[in-house]
Amino acid sequence: MKALLFGFSLLFISTQFCSAQTAKTPAKAEQEIIDLSKTKWLWMADKNVDSLNALFDEKAVFVHMGGSWGKAPELNVIKTGGIHYKKADVHSVSVNIIDNTAILLNNITLLAVVGGNEVTNPFIVTEVYVKESGKWKLGSLSFTKQLSPNDAQH
Protein backbone atom coordinates (compact mmCIF):
# COMPACT_ATOMS: atom_id res chain seq x y z
CA MET A 1 0.00 0.00 0.00
CA LYS A 2 2.84 2.40 0.85
CA ALA A 3 4.50 1.61 -2.48
CA LEU A 4 1.26 2.32 -4.33
CA LEU A 5 0.76 5.61 -2.47
CA PHE A 6 4.39 6.56 -3.13
CA GLY A 7 3.93 5.74 -6.83
CA PHE A 8 0.83 7.94 -7.11
CA SER A 9 2.61 10.77 -5.30
CA LEU A 10 5.57 10.49 -7.65
CA LEU A 11 3.28 10.45 -10.67
CA PHE A 12 1.40 13.52 -9.38
CA ILE A 13 4.62 15.46 -8.74
CA SER A 14 6.10 14.59 -12.15
CA THR A 15 2.85 15.60 -13.88
CA GLN A 16 2.89 18.96 -12.08
CA PHE A 17 6.56 19.45 -13.04
CA CYS A 18 5.85 18.69 -16.71
CA SER A 19 2.89 21.07 -16.71
CA ALA A 20 5.03 23.82 -15.23
CA GLN A 21 7.68 23.27 -17.90
CA THR A 22 5.08 23.42 -20.68
CA ALA A 23 3.63 26.63 -19.23
CA LYS A 24 7.06 28.28 -19.42
CA THR A 25 7.56 27.52 -23.12
CA PRO A 26 5.52 30.51 -24.43
CA ALA A 27 7.49 32.88 -22.17
CA LYS A 28 10.71 31.58 -23.70
CA ALA A 29 9.38 32.12 -27.22
CA GLU A 30 8.10 35.58 -26.29
CA GLN A 31 11.53 36.55 -24.94
CA GLU A 32 13.13 35.21 -28.12
CA ILE A 33 10.91 37.53 -30.19
CA ILE A 34 11.61 40.51 -27.91
CA ASP A 35 15.36 39.90 -28.24
CA LEU A 36 15.07 39.49 -32.01
CA SER A 37 13.16 42.78 -32.26
CA LYS A 38 15.81 44.61 -30.21
CA THR A 39 18.51 43.20 -32.47
CA LYS A 40 16.53 44.24 -35.55
CA TRP A 41 16.41 47.87 -34.31
CA LEU A 42 20.21 47.80 -33.90
CA TRP A 43 20.69 46.33 -37.38
CA MET A 44 18.43 49.05 -38.80
CA ALA A 45 20.40 51.79 -36.99
CA ASP A 46 23.69 50.29 -38.25
CA LYS A 47 22.28 49.86 -41.80
CA ASN A 48 23.18 46.17 -41.57
CA VAL A 49 21.24 45.12 -44.66
CA ASP A 50 22.89 41.68 -44.83
CA SER A 51 21.47 40.63 -41.45
CA LEU A 52 18.14 42.31 -42.21
CA ASN A 53 17.97 40.51 -45.56
CA ALA A 54 18.23 37.18 -43.71
CA LEU A 55 15.58 38.25 -41.17
CA PHE A 56 13.00 39.69 -43.59
CA ASP A 57 10.79 37.13 -45.32
CA GLU A 58 10.69 37.40 -49.13
CA LYS A 59 6.98 38.34 -48.92
CA ALA A 60 7.44 40.84 -46.05
CA VAL A 61 5.54 44.12 -46.12
CA PHE A 62 6.53 47.42 -44.54
CA VAL A 63 4.03 50.17 -43.74
CA HIS A 64 5.29 53.70 -43.06
CA MET A 65 3.70 57.12 -42.75
CA GLY A 66 4.62 57.80 -46.37
CA GLY A 67 3.68 54.50 -47.99
CA SER A 68 4.06 50.77 -48.04
CA TRP A 69 6.37 48.43 -49.92
CA GLY A 70 8.09 45.06 -49.91
CA LYS A 71 11.42 43.63 -48.81
CA ALA A 72 13.70 44.90 -51.60
CA PRO A 73 12.54 48.53 -51.39
CA GLU A 74 12.83 48.48 -47.57
CA LEU A 75 16.39 47.15 -47.73
CA ASN A 76 17.23 49.77 -50.37
CA VAL A 77 15.74 52.59 -48.25
CA ILE A 78 17.90 51.46 -45.32
CA LYS A 79 21.05 50.94 -47.40
CA THR A 80 20.84 54.31 -49.18
CA GLY A 81 19.80 56.22 -46.06
CA GLY A 82 16.41 57.23 -47.48
CA ILE A 83 15.30 56.44 -43.95
CA HIS A 84 18.04 56.13 -41.36
CA TYR A 85 16.60 54.55 -38.25
CA LYS A 86 19.12 56.15 -35.88
CA LYS A 87 17.64 55.10 -32.54
CA ALA A 88 14.49 53.44 -31.33
CA ASP A 89 13.75 54.05 -27.65
CA VAL A 90 11.42 51.21 -26.70
CA HIS A 91 9.05 52.21 -23.90
CA SER A 92 6.93 49.08 -23.78
CA VAL A 93 6.63 45.78 -25.59
CA SER A 94 4.12 42.95 -25.71
CA VAL A 95 4.10 39.69 -27.61
CA ASN A 96 1.24 37.37 -28.55
CA ILE A 97 2.07 34.02 -30.09
CA ILE A 98 -0.52 32.15 -32.15
CA ASP A 99 0.81 28.81 -33.40
CA ASN A 100 3.84 29.70 -35.56
CA THR A 101 3.06 33.44 -35.69
CA ALA A 102 4.28 36.06 -33.21
CA ILE A 103 2.78 39.54 -33.04
CA LEU A 104 4.94 42.06 -31.23
CA LEU A 105 3.76 45.57 -30.33
CA ASN A 106 6.35 48.21 -29.45
CA ASN A 107 5.61 51.63 -28.06
CA ILE A 108 8.66 53.60 -29.22
CA THR A 109 10.12 57.01 -29.81
CA LEU A 110 12.02 56.84 -33.09
CA LEU A 111 14.87 59.17 -33.95
CA ALA A 112 15.35 58.98 -37.69
CA VAL A 113 16.71 60.89 -40.64
CA VAL A 114 14.12 61.09 -43.43
CA GLY A 115 14.89 62.97 -46.61
CA GLY A 116 17.90 64.59 -44.94
CA ASN A 117 15.87 65.88 -41.98
CA GLU A 118 16.26 64.51 -38.46
CA VAL A 119 12.84 63.75 -36.97
CA THR A 120 11.55 62.23 -33.76
CA ASN A 121 8.17 60.52 -33.70
CA PRO A 122 6.21 58.45 -31.19
CA PHE A 123 5.03 55.22 -32.80
CA ILE A 124 3.24 52.03 -32.03
CA VAL A 125 5.10 49.53 -34.15
CA THR A 126 3.54 46.20 -35.08
CA GLU A 127 5.97 43.44 -36.00
CA VAL A 128 4.69 40.09 -37.26
CA TYR A 129 7.07 37.12 -37.23
CA VAL A 130 6.44 33.68 -38.70
CA LYS A 131 8.44 30.63 -37.65
CA GLU A 132 9.62 28.61 -40.65
CA SER A 133 11.99 25.64 -40.38
CA GLY A 134 12.77 26.56 -36.78
CA LYS A 135 13.68 30.19 -37.56
CA TRP A 136 11.67 33.37 -37.03
CA LYS A 137 11.25 35.56 -40.13
CA LEU A 138 9.81 39.07 -40.12
CA GLY A 139 6.65 39.16 -42.25
CA SER A 140 5.40 42.66 -41.50
CA LEU A 141 6.63 45.87 -39.91
CA SER A 142 4.07 48.65 -39.55
CA PHE A 143 4.42 52.11 -38.00
CA THR A 144 1.39 53.90 -36.52
CA LYS A 145 2.11 57.43 -35.34
CA GLN A 146 0.73 58.27 -31.95
CA LEU A 147 -1.01 61.59 -31.60
CA SER A 148 0.37 64.00 -29.02
CA PRO A 149 -2.11 65.96 -26.87
CA ASN A 150 -1.45 69.02 -29.08
CA ASP A 151 -2.23 67.06 -32.27
CA ALA A 152 -5.59 65.95 -30.88
CA GLN A 153 -6.72 69.59 -30.41
CA HIS A 154 -6.38 70.50 -34.10
ROLUMNU-668825 format. One line per 2 residues: number of its first residue (from 0); their letters; for each residue x, y, z of N, C-alpha, C, O. Coordinates in nm, 3 decimals. Example, Ala and Ser with C-alpha at 12.3 -4.5 7.8 and 13.67 -1.06 7.14 Angstrom:
2
0	AS	1.319,-0.569,0.780,1.230,-0.450,0.780,1.320,-0.330,0.780,1.424,-0.332,0.846; 1.285,-0.225,0.708,1.367,-0.106,0.714,1.290,0.003,0.787,1.341,0.114,0.804
This chain:
154
0	MK	0.082,-0.120,0.000,0.000,0.000,0.000,0.086,0.126,0.000,0.057,0.222,-0.071; 0.195,0.125,0.082,0.284,0.240,0.085,0.349,0.261,-0.052,0.366,0.374,-0.097
2	AL	0.386,0.151,-0.117,0.450,0.161,-0.248,0.353,0.220,-0.350,0.392,0.302,-0.433; 0.226,0.179,-0.342,0.126,0.232,-0.433,0.103,0.381,-0.408,0.095,0.460,-0.503
4	LF	0.093,0.421,-0.283,0.076,0.561,-0.247,0.197,0.643,-0.290,0.182,0.755,-0.340; 0.316,0.588,-0.271,0.439,0.656,-0.313,0.440,0.672,-0.466,0.480,0.777,-0.518
6	GF	0.397,0.570,-0.537,0.393,0.574,-0.683,0.298,0.682,-0.733,0.331,0.757,-0.825; 0.178,0.690,-0.674,0.083,0.794,-0.711,0.137,0.933,-0.680,0.120,1.026,-0.759
8	SL	0.202,0.947,-0.566,0.261,1.077,-0.530,0.367,1.118,-0.630,0.373,1.233,-0.673; 0.451,1.022,-0.668,0.557,1.049,-0.765,0.498,1.087,-0.901,0.546,1.179,-0.967
10	LF	0.395,1.016,-0.941,0.328,1.045,-1.067,0.267,1.185,-1.065,0.279,1.260,-1.161; 0.202,1.220,-0.953,0.140,1.352,-0.938,0.245,1.463,-0.946,0.225,1.562,-1.015
12	IS	0.355,1.446,-0.877,0.462,1.546,-0.874,0.523,1.561,-1.013,0.548,1.673,-1.058; 0.549,1.451,-1.082,0.610,1.459,-1.215,0.514,1.523,-1.315,0.557,1.596,-1.404
14	TQ	0.384,1.498,-1.301,0.285,1.560,-1.388,0.282,1.711,-1.366,0.276,1.788,-1.462; 0.287,1.753,-1.240,0.289,1.896,-1.208,0.416,1.962,-1.263,0.410,2.073,-1.314
16	FC	0.529,1.893,-1.253,0.656,1.945,-1.304,0.650,1.962,-1.455,0.693,2.064,-1.509; 0.596,1.862,-1.525,0.585,1.869,-1.671,0.491,1.981,-1.713,0.518,2.051,-1.811
18	SA	0.382,1.999,-1.641,0.289,2.107,-1.671,0.354,2.242,-1.653,0.333,2.333,-1.733; 0.434,2.256,-1.547,0.503,2.382,-1.523,0.604,2.411,-1.634,0.618,2.525,-1.675
20	QT	0.672,2.308,-1.682,0.768,2.327,-1.790,0.697,2.369,-1.918,0.745,2.458,-1.989; 0.584,2.308,-1.948,0.508,2.342,-2.068,0.458,2.486,-2.058,0.459,2.558,-2.158
22	AK	0.414,2.528,-1.941,0.363,2.663,-1.923,0.472,2.767,-1.947,0.441,2.880,-1.985; 0.597,2.733,-1.925,0.706,2.828,-1.942,0.748,2.842,-2.088,0.814,2.940,-2.123
24	TP	0.713,2.750,-2.173,0.756,2.752,-2.312,0.714,2.881,-2.384,0.798,2.940,-2.452; 0.588,2.927,-2.374,0.552,3.051,-2.443,0.636,3.170,-2.396,0.673,3.255,-2.477
26	AK	0.668,3.177,-2.267,0.749,3.288,-2.217,0.886,3.287,-2.282,0.942,3.392,-2.311; 0.940,3.169,-2.304,1.071,3.158,-2.370,1.061,3.207,-2.514,1.148,3.281,-2.561
28	AE	0.958,3.168,-2.584,0.938,3.212,-2.722,0.913,3.362,-2.728,0.963,3.430,-2.817; 0.836,3.415,-2.634,0.810,3.558,-2.629,0.940,3.635,-2.609,0.962,3.737,-2.675
30	QE	1.025,3.588,-2.519,1.153,3.655,-2.494,1.242,3.647,-2.618,1.315,3.742,-2.648; 1.236,3.536,-2.688,1.313,3.521,-2.812,1.271,3.627,-2.914,1.357,3.685,-2.981
32	II	1.143,3.652,-2.926,1.091,3.753,-3.019,1.131,3.893,-2.974,1.170,3.976,-3.056; 1.121,3.920,-2.845,1.161,4.051,-2.791,1.309,4.077,-2.821,1.346,4.186,-2.864
34	DL	1.392,3.976,-2.797,1.536,3.990,-2.824,1.563,4.009,-2.973,1.649,4.089,-3.011; 1.490,3.937,-3.057,1.507,3.949,-3.201,1.467,4.090,-3.248,1.534,4.149,-3.332
36	SK	1.359,4.143,-3.192,1.316,4.278,-3.226,1.421,4.381,-3.187,1.451,4.472,-3.264; 1.476,4.368,-3.066,1.581,4.461,-3.021,1.700,4.456,-3.116,1.756,4.560,-3.152
38	TK	1.739,4.336,-3.156,1.851,4.320,-3.247,1.819,4.383,-3.382,1.905,4.447,-3.443; 1.695,4.365,-3.429,1.653,4.424,-3.555,1.668,4.575,-3.553,1.717,4.633,-3.650
40	WL	1.628,4.641,-3.442,1.641,4.787,-3.431,1.789,4.828,-3.442,1.821,4.929,-3.505; 1.877,4.750,-3.381,2.021,4.780,-3.390,2.072,4.763,-3.533,2.148,4.846,-3.582
42	WM	2.029,4.656,-3.598,2.069,4.633,-3.738,2.019,4.747,-3.826,2.090,4.792,-3.917; 1.898,4.794,-3.801,1.843,4.905,-3.880,1.924,5.032,-3.856,1.955,5.104,-3.951
44	AD	1.960,5.061,-3.732,2.040,5.179,-3.699,2.178,5.171,-3.765,2.231,5.272,-3.812; 2.236,5.050,-3.767,2.369,5.029,-3.825,2.366,5.009,-3.977,2.470,4.991,-4.039
46	KN	2.247,5.012,-4.036,2.228,4.986,-4.180,2.286,4.850,-4.220,2.345,4.836,-4.327; 2.268,4.752,-4.133,2.318,4.617,-4.157,2.219,4.540,-4.244,2.144,4.455,-4.196
48	VD	2.222,4.570,-4.375,2.124,4.512,-4.466,2.145,4.362,-4.488,2.051,4.291,-4.524; 2.267,4.312,-4.467,2.289,4.168,-4.483,2.212,4.088,-4.377,2.146,3.990,-4.409
50	SL	2.221,4.132,-4.252,2.147,4.063,-4.145,1.997,4.083,-4.161,1.919,3.991,-4.137; 1.956,4.204,-4.200,1.814,4.231,-4.221,1.759,4.149,-4.337,1.646,4.101,-4.331
52	NA	1.838,4.132,-4.441,1.797,4.051,-4.556,1.766,3.908,-4.512,1.669,3.848,-4.560; 1.846,3.854,-4.422,1.823,3.718,-4.371,1.699,3.713,-4.281,1.629,3.612,-4.277
54	LF	1.673,3.821,-4.209,1.558,3.825,-4.117,1.426,3.847,-4.190,1.326,3.785,-4.155; 1.425,3.934,-4.290,1.300,3.969,-4.359,1.259,3.856,-4.453,1.338,3.810,-4.535
56	DE	1.134,3.812,-4.440,1.079,3.713,-4.532,1.069,3.774,-4.672,1.053,3.896,-4.687; 1.078,3.691,-4.774,1.069,3.740,-4.913,0.938,3.812,-4.941,0.933,3.902,-5.024
58	KA	0.830,3.773,-4.871,0.698,3.834,-4.892,0.666,3.942,-4.789,0.552,3.985,-4.779; 0.766,3.985,-4.712,0.744,4.084,-4.605,0.690,4.215,-4.661,0.721,4.256,-4.773
60	VF	0.608,4.280,-4.578,0.554,4.412,-4.612,0.590,4.511,-4.502,0.600,4.476,-4.384; 0.611,4.636,-4.544,0.653,4.742,-4.454,0.560,4.862,-4.475,0.544,4.911,-4.587
62	VH	0.499,4.908,-4.366,0.403,5.017,-4.374,0.459,5.135,-4.294,0.485,5.125,-4.174; 0.475,5.248,-4.366,0.529,5.370,-4.306,0.428,5.482,-4.319,0.321,5.464,-4.378
64	MG	0.460,5.597,-4.263,0.370,5.712,-4.275,0.358,5.755,-4.420,0.254,5.807,-4.461; 0.463,5.733,-4.500,0.462,5.780,-4.637,0.432,5.675,-4.741,0.437,5.705,-4.861
66	GS	0.400,5.553,-4.701,0.368,5.450,-4.799,0.396,5.311,-4.748,0.431,5.290,-4.631; 0.380,5.217,-4.838,0.406,5.077,-4.804,0.477,5.011,-4.920,0.458,5.049,-5.036
68	WG	0.560,4.910,-4.889,0.637,4.843,-4.992,0.687,4.709,-4.940,0.659,4.671,-4.826; 0.760,4.639,-5.023,0.809,4.506,-4.991,0.953,4.505,-4.941,1.010,4.609,-4.907
70	KA	1.009,4.386,-4.938,1.142,4.363,-4.881,1.252,4.441,-4.954,1.328,4.514,-4.890; 1.260,4.426,-5.085,1.370,4.490,-5.160,1.369,4.642,-5.144,1.474,4.700,-5.118
72	PE	1.253,4.708,-5.159,1.254,4.853,-5.139,1.292,4.894,-4.996,1.360,4.994,-4.976; 1.248,4.815,-4.896,1.283,4.848,-4.757,1.434,4.838,-4.736,1.495,4.927,-4.676
74	LN	1.494,4.730,-4.786,1.639,4.715,-4.773,1.712,4.828,-4.845,1.813,4.879,-4.796; 1.661,4.868,-4.961,1.723,4.977,-5.037,1.711,5.111,-4.963,1.806,5.189,-4.961
76	VI	1.595,5.136,-4.902,1.574,5.259,-4.825,1.674,5.265,-4.709,1.729,5.371,-4.679; 1.696,5.151,-4.645,1.790,5.146,-4.532,1.934,5.163,-4.582,2.011,5.241,-4.526
78	KT	1.968,5.091,-4.687,2.105,5.094,-4.740,2.144,5.233,-4.789,2.254,5.280,-4.761; 2.053,5.300,-4.860,2.084,5.431,-4.918,2.065,5.546,-4.819,2.105,5.659,-4.846
80	GG	2.004,5.518,-4.704,1.980,5.622,-4.606,1.856,5.703,-4.633,1.836,5.808,-4.572; 1.769,5.657,-4.724,1.641,5.723,-4.748,1.565,5.740,-4.617,1.503,5.843,-4.591
82	IH	1.572,5.638,-4.535,1.530,5.644,-4.395,1.645,5.586,-4.315,1.682,5.470,-4.333; 1.701,5.666,-4.226,1.804,5.613,-4.136,1.742,5.603,-3.997,1.718,5.704,-3.931
84	YK	1.718,5.481,-3.956,1.660,5.455,-3.825,1.772,5.469,-3.721,1.834,5.370,-3.684; 1.797,5.591,-3.675,1.912,5.615,-3.588,1.898,5.550,-3.451,1.991,5.486,-3.402
86	KA	1.780,5.566,-3.389,1.764,5.510,-3.254,1.616,5.492,-3.223,1.535,5.582,-3.240; 1.585,5.373,-3.177,1.449,5.344,-3.133,1.451,5.326,-2.982,1.508,5.229,-2.931
88	DV	1.391,5.419,-2.910,1.375,5.405,-2.765,1.246,5.329,-2.741,1.137,5.380,-2.766; 1.258,5.206,-2.693,1.142,5.121,-2.670,1.091,5.146,-2.529,1.163,5.126,-2.431
90	HS	0.965,5.191,-2.520,0.905,5.221,-2.390,0.827,5.104,-2.333,0.823,5.083,-2.212; 0.766,5.026,-2.422,0.693,4.908,-2.378,0.687,4.809,-2.493,0.698,4.846,-2.610
92	VS	0.670,4.684,-2.457,0.663,4.578,-2.559,0.570,4.468,-2.509,0.567,4.435,-2.391; 0.494,4.412,-2.603,0.412,4.295,-2.571,0.420,4.199,-2.688,0.440,4.240,-2.802
94	VN	0.404,4.071,-2.658,0.410,3.969,-2.761,0.293,3.873,-2.742,0.265,3.828,-2.631; 0.226,3.841,-2.853,0.124,3.737,-2.855,0.166,3.634,-2.959,0.197,3.668,-3.073
96	II	0.168,3.508,-2.917,0.207,3.402,-3.009,0.085,3.317,-3.039,0.016,3.269,-2.949; 0.058,3.299,-3.168,-0.052,3.215,-3.215,0.010,3.112,-3.309,0.050,3.144,-3.421
98	DN	0.018,2.989,-3.263,0.081,2.881,-3.340,0.223,2.920,-3.381,0.309,2.937,-3.294; 0.249,2.936,-3.510,0.384,2.970,-3.556,0.398,3.118,-3.592,0.489,3.157,-3.665
100	TA	0.306,3.200,-3.541,0.306,3.344,-3.569,0.320,3.421,-3.439,0.250,3.393,-3.341; 0.410,3.519,-3.437,0.428,3.606,-3.321,0.396,3.749,-3.362,0.445,3.798,-3.464
102	IL	0.314,3.815,-3.280,0.278,3.954,-3.304,0.335,4.035,-3.189,0.297,4.018,-3.073; 0.428,4.123,-3.224,0.494,4.206,-3.123,0.447,4.351,-3.142,0.444,4.402,-3.254
104	LN	0.411,4.415,-3.031,0.376,4.557,-3.033,0.479,4.632,-2.950,0.504,4.600,-2.834; 0.540,4.733,-3.012,0.635,4.821,-2.945,0.574,4.959,-2.935,0.513,5.008,-3.030
106	NI	0.591,5.022,-2.820,0.561,5.163,-2.806,0.698,5.230,-2.803,0.773,5.213,-2.707; 0.731,5.307,-2.909,0.866,5.360,-2.922,0.865,5.510,-2.950,0.764,5.567,-2.991
108	TL	0.980,5.570,-2.927,1.012,5.701,-2.981,1.126,5.676,-3.078,1.232,5.627,-3.040; 1.103,5.710,-3.204,1.202,5.684,-3.309,1.271,5.813,-3.351,1.207,5.910,-3.390
110	LA	1.404,5.810,-3.341,1.487,5.917,-3.395,1.536,5.868,-3.530,1.604,5.766,-3.539; 1.501,5.941,-3.635,1.535,5.898,-3.769,1.575,6.018,-3.854,1.544,6.133,-3.821
112	VV	1.643,5.988,-3.963,1.671,6.089,-4.064,1.590,6.048,-4.187,1.611,5.940,-4.243; 1.499,6.136,-4.229,1.412,6.109,-4.343,1.427,6.225,-4.441,1.400,6.340,-4.407
114	GG	1.470,6.192,-4.562,1.489,6.297,-4.661,1.587,6.404,-4.617,1.571,6.521,-4.652; 1.689,6.365,-4.541,1.790,6.459,-4.494,1.753,6.536,-4.369,1.835,6.612,-4.318
116	NE	1.632,6.518,-4.318,1.587,6.588,-4.198,1.578,6.492,-4.080,1.521,6.383,-4.091; 1.636,6.533,-3.967,1.626,6.451,-3.846,1.490,6.475,-3.782,1.451,6.589,-3.757
118	VT	1.418,6.367,-3.755,1.284,6.375,-3.697,1.271,6.276,-3.582,1.335,6.171,-3.579; 1.187,6.312,-3.487,1.155,6.223,-3.376,1.005,6.206,-3.372,0.930,6.304,-3.371
120	NP	0.961,6.080,-3.370,0.817,6.052,-3.370,0.785,5.942,-3.271,0.862,5.847,-3.256; 0.670,5.955,-3.203,0.621,5.845,-3.119,0.539,5.749,-3.206,0.447,5.791,-3.276
122	FI	0.572,5.622,-3.199,0.503,5.522,-3.280,0.459,5.404,-3.195,0.520,5.371,-3.093; 0.352,5.341,-3.241,0.324,5.203,-3.203,0.367,5.123,-3.325,0.317,5.146,-3.435
124	VT	0.457,5.032,-3.305,0.510,4.953,-3.415,0.460,4.809,-3.400,0.476,4.747,-3.294; 0.399,4.759,-3.506,0.354,4.620,-3.508,0.453,4.540,-3.591,0.480,4.572,-3.706
126	EV	0.506,4.434,-3.531,0.597,4.344,-3.600,0.533,4.206,-3.599,0.493,4.156,-3.494; 0.525,4.143,-3.715,0.469,4.009,-3.726,0.582,3.916,-3.771,0.646,3.939,-3.874
128	YV	0.605,3.813,-3.693,0.707,3.712,-3.723,0.640,3.578,-3.746,0.542,3.544,-3.680; 0.694,3.502,-3.841,0.644,3.368,-3.870,0.762,3.272,-3.855,0.871,3.297,-3.907
130	KE	0.738,3.162,-3.784,0.844,3.063,-3.765,0.840,2.961,-3.878,0.740,2.890,-3.896; 0.949,2.954,-3.953,0.962,2.861,-4.065,1.091,2.782,-4.048,1.198,2.840,-4.031
132	SG	1.081,2.652,-4.052,1.199,2.564,-4.038,1.280,2.599,-3.914,1.403,2.598,-3.918; 1.210,2.629,-3.805,1.277,2.656,-3.678,1.335,2.795,-3.663,1.398,2.825,-3.561
134	KW	1.315,2.883,-3.763,1.368,3.019,-3.756,1.256,3.121,-3.770,1.164,3.102,-3.850; 1.264,3.229,-3.693,1.167,3.337,-3.703,1.206,3.429,-3.818,1.321,3.468,-3.831
136	KL	1.107,3.462,-3.902,1.125,3.556,-4.013,1.025,3.669,-3.994,0.911,3.647,-3.954; 1.069,3.792,-4.022,0.981,3.907,-4.012,0.892,3.912,-4.136,0.941,3.915,-4.248
138	GS	0.760,3.912,-4.114,0.665,3.916,-4.225,0.603,4.052,-4.245,0.556,4.083,-4.355; 0.601,4.134,-4.139,0.540,4.266,-4.150,0.597,4.358,-4.043,0.618,4.318,-3.929
140	LS	0.619,4.481,-4.083,0.663,4.587,-3.991,0.579,4.709,-4.025,0.585,4.760,-4.137; 0.501,4.757,-3.928,0.407,4.865,-3.955,0.417,4.972,-3.846,0.413,4.942,-3.727
142	FT	0.431,5.097,-3.890,0.442,5.211,-3.800,0.309,5.285,-3.794,0.254,5.322,-3.898; 0.258,5.308,-3.673,0.139,5.390,-3.652,0.179,5.505,-3.561,0.218,5.483,-3.446
144	KQ	0.171,5.627,-3.614,0.211,5.743,-3.534,0.108,5.770,-3.426,-0.012,5.771,-3.450; 0.160,5.792,-3.306,0.073,5.827,-3.195,0.051,5.977,-3.197,0.143,6.054,-3.224
146	LS	-0.070,6.018,-3.168,-0.101,6.159,-3.160,-0.056,6.213,-3.025,-0.075,6.149,-2.922; 0.004,6.331,-3.028,0.037,6.400,-2.902,-0.088,6.475,-2.858,-0.179,6.494,-2.938
148	PN	-0.094,6.518,-2.733,-0.211,6.596,-2.687,-0.235,6.720,-2.774,-0.351,6.758,-2.796; -0.129,6.784,-2.823,-0.145,6.902,-2.908,-0.206,6.866,-3.043,-0.285,6.943,-3.098
150	DA	-0.169,6.750,-3.098,-0.223,6.706,-3.227,-0.373,6.681,-3.218,-0.446,6.706,-3.313; -0.418,6.631,-3.104,-0.559,6.595,-3.088,-0.647,6.719,-3.084,-0.767,6.709,-3.110
152	QH	-0.593,6.836,-3.052,-0.672,6.959,-3.041,-0.698,7.023,-3.177,-0.785,7.108,-3.188; -0.625,6.985,-3.278,-0.638,7.050,-3.410,-0.748,6.988,-3.491,-0.773,7.030,-3.604
